[in-house]
């Protein structure tokens, strides 16, 4: 979301994973992301990021984002996306949909296993 402070149009995505912290409270990660953006509206002024659901590999989610926002994007930033090698094919499909020749893609991750190397070599 920091790019939005500089005036860039930003889309933040999350799969909306259910989070149940107590028997009487449940939420999801997409709601948390939207709340974080709302909590920072003053700093973001009128360029608050859009918050959208994206499950990697879900064609309906991908199509909705492509219809709403210009693609390819100039910049795609991802953090901590490589923790589950079983999700790499879906992540690659998502990146393929939103990244083109002029797009800069930055992926940051914590080294956990050899799968990360295979992701970048493959």
C-alpha positions in Angstrom: 0.0 0.0 0.0 3.0 2.4 0.4 2.9 3.1 -3.4 -0.6 4.6 -3.0 0.9 7.3 -0.7 2.9 8.4 -3.7 -0.2 8.6 -5.9 0.0 5.3 -7.7 -3.1 3.2 -8.3 -2.7 0.2 -6.2 -4.6 -3.1 -5.9 -4.1 -5.2 -2.8 -5.2 -8.9 -3.1 -5.7 -11.6 -0.6 -7.5 -15.0 -0.8 -9.7 -14.3 2.2 -8.6 -17.2 4.4 -11.0 -17.8 7.3 -9.6 -16.9 10.7 -11.3 -18.0 13.9 -9.7 -16.6 17.0 -12.4 -17.5 19.4 -15.7 -19.4 19.5 -17.6 -16.1 19.2 -15.4 -14.4 16.7 -14.5 -15.2 13.1 -13.2 -13.2 10.3 -10.9 -13.6 7.3 -7.7 -12.2 6.0 -9.3 -10.1 3.3 -11.5 -8.3 5.9 -8.3 -7.6 7.9 -6.6 -6.2 4.8 -9.6 -3.9 4.1 -9.6 -2.8 7.7 -5.9 -2.0 7.5 -6.5 0.2 4.4 -9.5 1.9 6.2 -7.3 2.6 9.3 -4.8 4.3 7.0 -7.2 6.4 4.9 -5.8 9.7 6.3 -2.3 8.9 5.1 -3.5 7.6 1.8 -5.7 10.6 1.1 -7.8 10.0 -2.0 -5.6 7.2 -3.4 -6.5 4.4 -1.1 -5.7 1.0 -2.6 -8.4 -1.2 -3.9 -8.8 -4.4 -2.0 -9.9 -7.4 -3.9 -10.1 -11.2 -3.4 -7.7 -13.3 -5.4 -7.3 -17.0 -5.1 -4.4 -18.0 -7.3 -5.5 -20.0 -10.2 -9.2 -19.0 -9.8 -10.2 -18.0 -13.3 -13.2 -16.0 -12.0 -11.1 -13.9 -9.6 -8.5 -13.4 -12.3 -11.0 -12.3 -14.9 -12.7 -9.9 -12.5 -9.4 -8.2 -11.7 -8.4 -8.0 -15.4 -11.8 -6.5 -16.3 -11.6 -3.9 -13.5 -8.0 -2.9 -13.7 -5.7 -2.3 -16.6 -3.3 -5.2 -17.3 -0.5 -5.8 -17.5 0.4 -4.0 -14.3 3.6 -1.8 -14.2 4.7 -3.4 -10.9 3.7 -6.6 -9.1 4.9 -7.0 -5.5 4.5 -10.2 -3.5 5.7 -11.1 0.0 5.8 -14.5 1.6 4.2 -16.2 -1.3 6.5 -19.2 -1.5 5.8 -21.1 1.7 3.7 -23.9 0.0 5.3 -25.5 -3.1 1.9 -27.2 -3.9 0.6 -23.7 -4.7 3.4 -22.8 -7.1 1.5 -23.8 -10.3 -1.5 -21.6 -9.2 0.9 -18.7 -8.3 2.6 -19.0 -11.7 -0.8 -18.8 -13.4 -1.7 -15.7 -11.5 1.7 -14.1 -12.3 1.3 -15.0 -15.9 -2.1 -13.2 -16.0 -0.9 -10.0 -14.4 2.8 -9.7 -15.6 3.9 -8.8 -19.1 7.2 -7.8 -20.7 7.3 -4.3 -19.2 6.2 -5.4 -15.7 8.6 -5.4 -12.8 7.8 -8.3 -10.5 9.4 -8.3 -7.0 8.9 -11.3 -4.8 10.3 -11.3 -1.2 10.3 -14.4 0.8 11.8 -16.2 3.8 14.0 -19.1 2.8 12.3 -22.2 4.3 13.1 -25.0 1.9 14.6 -25.9 -1.5 11.3 -25.4 -3.2 11.9 -21.6 -3.5 15.0 -22.2 -5.6 13.0 -24.6 -7.9 10.3 -22.0 -8.2 12.8 -19.5 -9.7 14.8 -22.0 -11.7 11.7 -23.6 -13.2 
